[in-house]
Amino acid sequence: MMFNLTELDHRIIKCTERGLPLTLRPFAAIASEIGASEEEVLSRFRQMKENGVIRRIAAVPNHYKLGFVSNGMTVWDVDDNKISELGKRVGSLDCVSHCYKRPRHLPDWPYNLFAMVHGKNRSEVQTHAKKILSLLKPSLRSYDILFSSEILKRRAFAAERKSDVSHQPIHERNQISHSDKTEEKSSRTRRDLESHSPLQSCLSALLHKFD
């Protein structure tokens, strides 16, 4: 059954395009701005979340302001039969913020596992990639790293979205030698971001409403 947005939903979406208000009661602030009650706003948020209009509600730190200015989309050509298992292992790493299975486009694009990595410079991103590399052997055939060149547009909530980044390859496709040894450097990128976030106090107060 198709979910139809109400007029109130459209007002909520417009009000929250740039994110939730930075207050302990963000839904009350939204309600005050759009002329509704806090419970009405909460109810509509729940309905939109249950029907897939909203994927999740979470704090999104500006990692650029925190010093994590280098972003690398690492792409990996791994065994299709093991991609679910390997994806879970890669996604659990502290240095990885996003991990996805993606279709190959042969012969030009053999990669089927994507993992987004953040660092304070390119060298740090490459170190994180080495950690993923050691994790994926011997199911790995080749990989690459695509660095973000600029941010085009960022929105917290909108009906239409545009890609946030454009990517450019930093080196030719890497063919894997399974005898390679790489130094691993443990990463705490995600924890660093969370520990510096000013939203922790109000985030915990609002997220339990949707658990």
Solvent accessible surface area in square Angstrom, and as a share of the most:
residue,aa,sasa,rsa
1,M,242,1.08
2,M,162,0.72
3,F,53,0.22
4,N,111,0.57
5,L,62,0.31
6,T,57,0.33
7,E,112,0.50
8,L,28,0.14
9,D,0,0.00
10,H,103,0.46
11,R,88,0.32
12,I,0,0.00
13,I,17,0.09
14,K,159,0.67
15,C,34,0.20
16,T,3,0.02
17,E,52,0.24
18,R,230,0.84
19,G,25,0.24
20,L,48,0.24
21,P,45,0.28
22,L,139,0.69
23,T,53,0.31
24,L,116,0.58
25,R,148,0.54
26,P,3,0.02
27,F,1,0.00
28,A,28,0.21
29,A,39,0.30
30,I,0,0.00
31,A,4,0.03
32,S,94,0.61
33,E,129,0.58
34,I,23,0.12
35,G,68,0.65
36,A,23,0.18
37,S,54,0.35
38,E,42,0.19
39,E,107,0.48
40,E,86,0.39
41,V,0,0.00
42,L,10,0.05
43,S,44,0.28
44,R,46,0.17
45,F,5,0.02
46,R,80,0.29
47,Q,69,0.31
48,M,0,0.00
49,K,67,0.29
50,E,133,0.59
51,N,71,0.37
52,G,54,0.52
53,V,54,0.31
54,I,15,0.08
55,R,225,0.82
56,R,160,0.58
57,I,25,0.13
58,A,41,0.32
59,A,25,0.20
60,V,98,0.57
61,P,32,0.20
62,N,72,0.37
63,H,22,0.10
64,Y,64,0.24
65,K,175,0.74
66,L,55,0.27
67,G,30,0.29
68,F,6,0.03
69,V,84,0.48
70,S,11,0.07
71,N,6,0.03
72,G,0,0.00
73,M,29,0.13
74,T,0,0.00
75,V,0,0.00
76,W,0,0.00
77,D,11,0.06
78,V,0,0.00
79,D,42,0.22
80,D,79,0.41
81,N,143,0.73
82,K,93,0.39
83,I,8,0.04
84,S,79,0.51
85,E,100,0.45
86,L,8,0.04
87,G,13,0.13
88,K,157,0.67
89,R,104,0.38
90,V,0,0.00
91,G,26,0.25
92,S,81,0.52
93,L,26,0.13
94,D,28,0.14
95,C,2,0.01
96,V,2,0.01
97,S,46,0.30
98,H,82,0.37
99,C,38,0.23
100,Y,89,0.34
101,K,134,0.57
102,R,101,0.37
103,P,91,0.57
104,R,57,0.21
105,H,120,0.54
106,L,125,0.62
107,P,114,0.72
108,D,111,0.58
109,W,70,0.25
110,P,14,0.09
111,Y,3,0.01
112,N,3,0.02
113,L,2,0.01
114,F,35,0.14
115,A,0,0.00
116,M,17,0.08
117,V,0,0.00
118,H,15,0.07
119,G,0,0.00
120,K,106,0.45
121,N,77,0.40
122,R,108,0.40
123,S,71,0.46
124,E,33,0.15
125,V,0,0.00
126,Q,71,0.31
127,T,28,0.16
128,H,4,0.02
129,A,4,0.03
130,K,92,0.39
131,K,40,0.17
132,I,0,0.00
133,L,13,0.06
134,S,41,0.26
135,L,40,0.20
136,L,1,0.00
137,K,41,0.17
138,P,105,0.66
139,S,15,0.10
140,L,2,0.01
141,R,122,0.45
142,S,5,0.03
143,Y,32,0.12
144,D,11,0.06
145,I,5,0.02
146,L,24,0.12
147,F,3,0.01
148,S,23,0.15
149,S,64,0.41
150,E,100,0.45
151,I,63,0.32
152,L,106,0.53
153,K,80,0.34
154,R,115,0.42
155,R,108,0.40
156,A,55,0.43
157,F,24,0.10
158,A,9,0.07
159,A,100,0.78
160,E,145,0.65
161,R,159,0.58
162,K,147,0.62
163,S,76,0.49
164,D,60,0.31
165,V,33,0.19
166,S,43,0.28
167,H,69,0.31
168,Q,87,0.38
169,P,89,0.56
170,I,48,0.24
171,H,60,0.27
172,E,150,0.67
173,R,101,0.37
174,N,37,0.19
175,Q,134,0.59
176,I,31,0.16
177,S,50,0.32
178,H,104,0.46
179,S,92,0.59
180,D,74,0.38
181,K,195,0.83
182,T,44,0.26
183,E,151,0.68
184,E,106,0.47
185,K,109,0.46
186,S,75,0.49
187,S,5,0.03
188,R,109,0.40
189,T,5,0.03
190,R,86,0.31
191,R,132,0.48
192,D,50,0.26
193,L,23,0.11
194,E,87,0.39
195,S,78,0.51
196,H,116,0.52
197,S,13,0.08
198,P,116,0.73
199,L,38,0.19
200,Q,94,0.42
201,S,84,0.54
202,C,14,0.09
203,L,38,0.19
204,S,78,0.50
205,A,38,0.30
206,L,8,0.04
207,L,50,0.25
208,H,113,0.50
209,K,70,0.30
210,F,26,0.11
211,D,153,0.79
